[in-house]
Amino acid sequence: MLELEINQIYALHHAKGYHRDLAEVLGAQLGGHTSA
């Protein structure tokens, strides 16, 4: 359910270059997997 939204948002922000901050937020929800 949420995974779909996360994937879309992550892909969108990743393409823009905001995956750094996004990965921190989503990473915390996914299990703490951050791309520092």
N, C-alpha and C positions, 0 to 999 in steps of 0.2 A: 504494500500500500504506500508507505512512506518512501520505500526504496526507489520507486519510480520517480517521485518528485525529487529526491536527493540526486538521482542520476542525472536528471534533466538540469537541475540547478547547478550541479557540480560541473557538468559538461559546458554549460553556458559560461559560468564564471572562469572555468579553466581556460576556455578559449580566449577570454578577455584578459586573463592574467591575474585573476583574483582568487585563484585556487589556494593561495597561501592562507588567507584569512578564512576562506570557506572550509578548507580542509580541517582547520582547527575546530570550527563549530560543528561541522558534520562529523568529523572524526570523533568528537566527544560522544556523539549520539550513536555512532557506528561501533564504538568500542575503544576509542582513544587512538585510532590509527591516523596520525597526523603526518603530513608531508612537509616537515620543516625544511 
